[in-house]
Amino acid sequence: MTGRRKSMVGQVTSNKMDKTVVVVVKRSKRHPLYKKVIRIRKKFKAHDAANACQIGDLVRIVESRPLSKEKRWVVDEILKSAPEKVEP
């Protein structure tokens, strides 16, 4: 199993930092006792070397070595770009 890196798909919610984006990953989990489906949302800071990600993009992130105090993920690819905002 060595060499395998975890990957997740999420949506970019912030790109205001230099070479860093905040990605929200949503998943569903069943409660162990009550069996109700719970929606879980978690934020990850990911390295975006080219500053290519925009708010609303769907991206795949993969784990990496620690890059800073909170960054442990790198943007692997942009799966779907956000629609352009049209000014009236």
C-alpha positions, -999 to +999 in steps of 0.1 A: +000+000+000+030+024+001+029+049-027-008+051-026-021+086-020-056+095-008-076+117-032-108+136-027-132+156-049-145+189-037-155+224-046-133+255-043-148+280-019-119+305-016-089+314-037-078+346-020-045+333-008-014+331-030-010+295-044-036+282-019-073+273-023-098+262+003-117+231-009-149+218+007-154+180+005-190+168+011-198+132+020-226+111+035-222+088+065-246+066+083-249+071+121-237+039+138-265+037+164-295+055+149-288+046+112-297+081+100-277+094+070-257+124+080-241+149+056-206+158+065-187+188+052-150+194+057-126+221+045-091+214+033-064+239+023-047+228-009-017+240-029-025+255-063+009+263-078-004+280-109-033+299-092-055+284-118-085+275-096-115+298-094-144+299-068-169+272-077-145+249-096-148+211-090-113+198-083-095+166-073-070+170-044-043+144-034-024+142-002+012+153+000+040+161+024+032+190+047+037+222+028+029+246+056+011+246+090-023+236+075-015+226+039-012+188+033-031+186+000-023+195-036-047+203-064-043+174-089-067+185-116-097+208-123-126+185-131-152+211-139-148+249-142-172+272-126-196+291-149-186+326-157-204+354-139-223+377-163-226+413-153-260+429-161 
